Amino acid sequence: MASDEESLSVPVVCPTCETTTRVDLSAVAETVERHNERLHDGEDVAGVDPELRERIADLAAEDLQHLD
């Protein structure tokens, strides 16, 4: 796990702009929203890398099954 001095970064992908960048975890929502507002008229085009989103969803589902 990262220390306080290190920040976790998340890959953000915009297929329309054909760009991928890493953003501090604490700034992901704001950065994606700002990008989409500025460049895509507010449409949800850019977002967290789909592979990472899927992996997080899988891990969450596994955790929920263990709680039952």
C-alpha positions in Angstrom: 0.0 0.0 0.0 1.2 3.5 -0.7 2.4 5.7 2.1 1.1 9.2 2.7 3.9 10.6 0.6 3.0 8.4 -2.3 -0.3 8.8 -4.1 -2.2 6.1 -5.8 -2.9 6.7 -9.5 -5.6 5.3 -11.6 -5.6 4.9 -15.4 -8.2 7.1 -17.1 -9.0 6.3 -20.7 -10.8 8.5 -23.3 -11.5 6.4 -26.5 -12.7 9.4 -28.4 -9.6 11.4 -27.8 -7.5 8.2 -28.0 -5.7 9.1 -24.8 -4.8 7.3 -21.6 -3.4 9.1 -18.5 -2.8 8.3 -14.8 -4.6 10.5 -12.3 -4.3 10.6 -8.5 -7.1 8.5 -7.0 -8.3 11.4 -5.0 -8.8 13.5 -8.2 -10.3 10.9 -10.6 -14.0 11.9 -10.3 -13.3 15.6 -10.7 -10.8 15.1 -13.5 -13.1 12.8 -15.6 -16.0 15.1 -15.1 -14.0 18.1 -16.1 -12.7 16.3 -19.2 -16.1 15.1 -20.3 -17.7 18.6 -19.7 -14.9 20.4 -21.6 -14.4 18.1 -24.5 -17.6 15.9 -24.9 -20.5 18.2 -23.9 -20.9 16.4 -20.6 -21.3 12.9 -22.1 -19.7 10.0 -20.2 -16.9 9.3 -22.7 -13.7 9.3 -20.6 -13.5 7.1 -17.5 -11.5 4.7 -15.4 -9.8 2.0 -17.5 -12.5 -0.5 -18.2 -10.3 -3.5 -17.3 -9.6 -1.9 -13.9 -13.3 -1.2 -13.4 -14.2 -4.8 -14.2 -11.5 -6.1 -11.8 -12.7 -3.9 -9.0 -16.3 -5.0 -9.6 -15.2 -8.7 -9.5 -13.4 -8.2 -6.2 -16.3 -6.4 -4.7 -18.7 -9.2 -5.8 -16.3 -11.8 -4.3 -16.2 -9.9 -1.0 -20.0 -9.6 -0.9 -20.3 -13.4 -1.4 -18.0 -13.9 1.6 -20.3 -11.8 3.8 -23.3 -14.0 3.2 
